[in-house]
Amino acid sequence: MKTALLAFGLCFVLGNAASAAAPCRDAKGKFVTCPAPAAKKTCRDNKGKFVKCAAAAPA
């Protein structure tokens, strides 16, 4: 019983790791390099202090 639970847990962990690192494919199904994730935008005022992006002063 203990061995069965250990095997199930190992399969669960490895299955989640494989799905998280899935490669990207194009429209034809060929493997391509994945695009870089978009960087989070930070807004600053003219003095260099962080502000909300909606209230950011024009540069």
Order of alpha helices (4+ residues) and beta strands (2+ residues): alpha-beta-beta-beta-beta
